[in-house]
Amino acid sequence: MRKGGVPFIWIAIFFSLGISGLCFSQDFTAKTIGDYGNVTVMEVTGNYDAKNPDGSVNDIPRQIIAKEFFKTHKDVYDFLVIFSNFDFEMPDS
């Protein structure tokens, strides 16, 4: 924990390969693998693209990851930083 501040955590996400690129966000899953120092490693499956095929914002995966994180961590964080080891579509600028 930082002195006088709120701790932060880095979350690494490992993607299970072999899913269809057209999966909908409600099929998204996140499972905690373990904590390593200030890093929580999760395995995720599903569509993590910024937008759904219909053009709507795909925010469900980020909510699922946060909920999975807070199952095992106190709510003392200002923000979560998510790193991935897989490609996904980002929003248009």
C-alpha positions in Angstrom: 0.0 0.0 0.0 1.2 3.5 -0.8 1.7 5.8 2.2 -1.4 8.0 2.5 -3.0 6.6 -0.5 -5.1 3.7 -1.8 -3.2 0.7 -3.2 -3.6 -0.2 -6.9 -3.3 -3.5 -8.6 -2.3 -4.7 -12.0 -4.5 -7.4 -13.5 -3.1 -9.7 -16.2 -5.6 -11.5 -18.3 -4.8 -14.7 -20.1 -7.2 -15.5 -23.0 -8.3 -19.1 -23.8 -7.9 -19.5 -27.5 -10.3 -21.2 -29.8 -13.4 -19.1 -29.4 -15.4 -17.5 -32.1 -14.8 -13.8 -32.8 -18.6 -13.4 -33.0 -19.3 -14.5 -29.4 -21.6 -12.1 -27.5 -20.5 -10.5 -24.3 -23.0 -12.4 -22.2 -20.9 -15.5 -23.0 -17.8 -13.9 -21.5 -16.3 -15.6 -18.4 -13.4 -14.6 -16.1 -11.7 -17.0 -13.6 -9.0 -16.0 -11.1 -5.9 -18.1 -11.5 -4.0 -16.5 -8.6 -2.3 -13.5 -7.1 1.4 -12.8 -7.6 2.5 -9.8 -5.7 0.3 -6.9 -6.9 -0.8 -8.8 -10.0 -4.0 -10.9 -10.2 -3.9 -13.3 -13.1 -7.3 -14.3 -14.7 -8.2 -16.6 -17.5 -11.0 -15.2 -19.7 -13.1 -16.5 -22.6 -15.4 -14.6 -24.9 -15.6 -11.5 -26.9 -13.5 -8.6 -25.4 -13.8 -6.3 -28.4 -14.7 -2.7 -27.6 -18.0 -3.0 -29.5 -20.5 -5.7 -30.0 -21.4 -6.8 -33.6 -24.5 -4.5 -33.5 -22.2 -1.5 -32.7 -23.2 -1.1 -29.0 -20.5 -0.7 -26.3 -19.2 -4.1 -25.1 -18.9 -3.2 -21.4 -20.0 -6.6 -20.0 -16.6 -8.2 -20.1 -15.0 -5.4 -18.1 -17.8 -5.6 -15.5 -17.3 -9.4 -15.2 -13.5 -9.0 -14.7 -14.1 -6.3 -12.0 -16.7 -8.5 -10.2 -14.3 -11.5 -10.4 -11.5 -9.3 -8.9 -13.6 -8.0 -6.1 -14.7 -11.5 -5.1 -11.2 -11.9 -3.5 -10.1 -8.3 -2.9 -11.4 -5.5 -0.7 -12.9 -2.5 -2.3 -9.9 -0.2 -1.6 -8.8 0.5 -5.1 -9.1 3.7 -7.1 -9.0 1.9 -10.4 -8.0 -1.4 -12.1 -5.5 -1.7 -14.9 -6.0 -4.6 -17.3 -3.3 -6.1 -19.5 -4.0 -8.8 -22.0 -2.0 -11.2 -24.0 -4.4 -11.3 -26.9 -5.7 -9.1 -29.7 -9.1 -7.4 -29.6 -10.8 -4.6 -31.5 -10.4 -1.2 -30.0 -12.9 1.7 -30.4 -12.6 4.0 -33.4 -11.1 7.3 -32.6 
